[in-house]
Each structure stands twice: as structure tokens, then as C-alpha cells.
Amino acid sequence: MAAETLFLCLALFVIAALYASVGHGGASGYLALLSLSTFASMNSSWLKQHAWVLNLVVASLAFYHYQKAGFHRPKLSLMFIAASLPAALYGGTLKVDGVVYDTLLSAALLFAAYRLATSKQPEESSQPNPLPSLQTSIPIGASIGVISGMIGVGGGIFLSPILVLKRWATPKAAAATAALFIWANSAAGLLGAHLSGQLSLSLDPLASFVIAVACGGYIGSKFGAEKAPQTTVRWLLIFVLVLATAKRGIDLLP
């Protein structure tokens, strides 16, 4: 078990660094990894709650670096978070499984990656489109919030492609908003689990996992915010979407 924990910590470090580079918490990657370990025997509620805790750590580091670098647009974040919080709280009280659900989710993630890869890349100096109306942002935020609560992610994996494809934000501005969005939804999901009497966190091995993702999250988010050009962040996001799709595919295996 000690050897497995060490391997998991190393893998979590890499996953956190990759996801944090685009402002994500990494929950989909953590869930995929844990699903391949002895922790796969734990129920879905246990797995997603621990993924949310790791999300809180990595998303906070990602937001710190992207906000410090000047990419955060508070109004853009608020428009989506205000709708997603109550929805994620509700979603955290639900238990959802099913092959059809996983298949549809995989298709949605893969389609987003395809659209990002094939859509026209704007000039880095070009201005984003005006912010969406509340009539547009509220349904999007609420829908992502419910999904996040149900499956145990923060929702950035869905929000970031929308922000970039609609050109409401540059890839780095989308990363900043996604990081805060993920943190808020993860906290709401944990609160929902607590209120429904499902909260079950294990300090061992959670403490080791937290240290691993904190180190990876710090390095990855610092690189994404300060070093990587916008185009690099865009392609990193595409890779993360494909990785998340692979995670859903693992869930479909017998």
C-alpha cells in the first residue's frame, strides 16, 4: 500500500501541474487515477468528495497565479458563479451513475476539444467579445453547477471551452475565471454532501495527496500564468479535455 500511495502521489503531482496550467483543479484526472487504484472499491460519493478537496487546493493556487498576472475579470466570473453555486450545492446531494450519462458526457468533452482545435485562433492582441447577458450566463452556470455536483468535478472542464469558443475571454482570462469557478463549485459540492449526510473524508491518504497536488498545482499554474503564451494554454486545454474524455471512457469499462 505504501508503494501504491507513493505512485499515486507522483501521478497526482503530474495531473495537478497539467490541469493547473490551464486554471483547472484536476478532479476529472484525480477520479480517473483513483479509479485505477485500490481506491476504486470506494463508493462514488467518497471518490468525488476527495477529488473536490484536491480541487480546492489546486484551483486556489491556479487562481492566485492567474489573478496576480492580471488575467482575472471579476464580473465575468461572478456572472457564472452566482448561478452555479446553488446548483452545485444541489448536485452534491445526488448520486448519479449510468452508462448513457458517461457516454453523453464523453461526447460533449470530445466535441469541445474538437471545436477548440479547429476553430479560428484570434490574434493574441485582439479584444474578446462583450460579456454575455444574464439570460445567457445563468442557464450555463446553473447547468454546469448541477453536473459538477453530480459527478464530482468543479466544472471548469465545461466552462473554459465555452468562454474561449464564444470569445468572452482569452485562454488565460478563461483560466482565471475557471479556477475561481472550480473552487466555488467544489466547496458547494462538499457542503451539499455534508448537508445530505454523505460527507466522508479520510485524512489518510488525503493528507499525502494534498501535498502532492499542491506542489504540482503551484508549478503548473505559475507556468501557465507567467510563462506560457495564449496559444500554448489553448492547446493545453485541448489536451486536458481529451484526458478528461479518457477518464469517462475508463468509467465505461466493465
N, C-alpha and C positions, 0 to 999 in steps of 0.2 A: 504493500500500500504506500510506503514511503517513496519508493521509486516511481510509482504512478503519480503521486502528488507532485513530485519534482518535475516530471514530464509535463503534467498539466500546467504547472506554473510557468514553465518555459513557453508552452504553446499559448497560454493566456497573455503573456507578455507580448508575443508577436502579434496576436489578434488585436490587442488593445492599441498597439502602436499603429497598425494599419488603419483601423477604424477611426482612431482619434485624429489621424492626419486629415480626415475629411469632416471632422466635427461630430462623429458618431460615438455612441457609447460602447457598441460592440456586442449587444445582447444576442443578436442572431448568431454571431460567431461563437459566443460562450455556450449557448444552448447546443449548437452543433457538436462542439468539443465534448461537453459533458454527456451528450447522448452516445458518444463512442467509448465512454469510460464505464467504470463500475457504478458511477452515479446515475447511469441510465435506468437503474432499477427504482430510483426515486420517482415519486409521482410528479405530474406536470406542475402542480402548484409549487412544490419545493424547488423545482428547477427554475421556474420563471422568477420566483422571489429572489433567489440568489443571483440570477442574471441582472435583476433590477438593482441590487445593491452594487454590483460591479459597474453597472451603467452610471450610477450616481457618482462614483469615483472618477471614472474616465470622462464623462460628459462635463463635469465641473472643471477638470483640467483643460479640456478642449475649449470650453467657453472662455476660460481665463486667458488663454493664449490668443484666440481669435479676437476677443474683445480688446485685449491690450494692444493688438496690432491695428485696431481701428476699423474692423470689418463688421461690427455688430450694428444692426439697425433696430433699435428698441421697438419702434412702432410696428415693424414687420413681425417681430417675434410675438408681441402682445396680441396681434390680430388672430394668430393661430392658437396660442397657448390658452387664451381665455375660453375658447370653445372646447379645447381638447382636455382640459383638466377634469371637469365633471364627468366627461365621457370615459376617460381613462380610469377614474375612480370607480365608475360603474363596471367597466370591463374587468377590473381587477377582482370583482366578486364572482365572475363567471368562470365556469370550467368548460372549455371547448376543445373537442377533438374531431377528427374526421378526415378521411382521405380526400373528399371533394374539396373541403376547405383548404387543405395543404396544396392541392393541385391548382386551385384558383389563385392562391397567394403566390405560388412559384411562377405562374404565368404572368402575374402582374409585375413582379420584380424583374423578370427577364425582359418583359416588354419595355419597362422603364430604362433598363440598361441599353437595350437596342436603340431606343429613341435618343438617348444621350449620345450614343456613339455615332449615330447617323445624322443628327440634326446639325444645322449650320453653326459653326463656332463663331460667336461675335468677337470683335476686337476687344482686347483687354481694357482699352481706354473708353469703350463705348458705355453709355449710360443704360442702366436697367430700365425696364418699363415701369410705369406708375404702379403704386401699390394696389392690390386688389381691393374690391369693395367688401364690406362686411357680409353682404349677401353671398359672396363667393368664398371668403375665408372661413366663415363659421361652419358651413357644412363640411368643408375639407378638414378643418381642425377637429371637429367632433367625430367624423368618421375614422380618422386616423387614431384618435384617442381611444375609441372603443376597441379597435383592432389591437392597439398596443396593450391595453389592459387584458384582453383575452389571451394573447399568445405570449406575453412576457417580454416585449421589446419596448423601446422608448418612442418609436415612431419616426425617427429621423430617416430611416431607410426608405420611408414613403414620402416624407415631406421634402427632402433635399432635391430629388429629381423633379418634383413639381415646381419648386422655386426656380430651378435652373432652366427647365424647359419652357416655362412661362415667362422667363426673363424678368421675374420680380426681384431677382438678386443674382449677383455674380457667384461663381462657385465658392469663393471664400466667405462672402456675406451669407450665403446659404448655409455654410458650415457653422457659422456663429449662431444663426437662428436655430439650426438643427440641434446644436449642443444644448442650448437652454431649453428647447422644446423636449428633448430626450430626458433631461434632468427632471423637469416638472412632471412629465408623464410617468416616469419611473417612481417618483415619490408618491404620486397619486395612486399608482397601481399597488404599491406596498401598503398605503393607507387603506385602500379598498380591501386588500387581503386581510388586514388587521380587523377592520370593521365587520367582516363576514366570518371571523373566527378561523381563518385559514392560514394565518401567518405562522411560519415555522422555519426559523433561521438557525443554522448550525455554525457556531463560531469556529469549529474545527471541521472542515478545512477552509472556511471562509476567510479567516484572517490571512492565511498564506496567499489565497487567491487575490485578495485586495492589494497586498504588497506588490504582487506580480503585475496586475493591471495598472496600478498607479505608476510604476516605473515605465511601462510601455506607453501608457497614455500621455505621460509628460513628454517623452521623447517624440512620439508621433505627432502630437498636436503642435509642439513647438516647430517641428519641421514644416508641417502643413501651413501654419500661420505665417511664419517668418521667412522660410527658405523656398518652398515650392511655388512655382508660377501658377496662375489660374488654370492653365491648360492641364498641368500635372494633377492638380486637385480634381479636375473634372474626370480624368481617366482613372484616378484612384477611386473615385466614387463609382464609376462603372464597374471596376474590379470588385469593389465591396458588394455591389448589387448582385453580381454573378455568384460571389461567395455565399451571400445570403440565400440565393436560389438553390445552391447546392445543399445548404442546410435543410431547406424544406424537402429536397429530394431524399435526403437521409431519413427524414421522418416518414417518408412513404415506403421505405424498405421494410419487408416483413421481419 
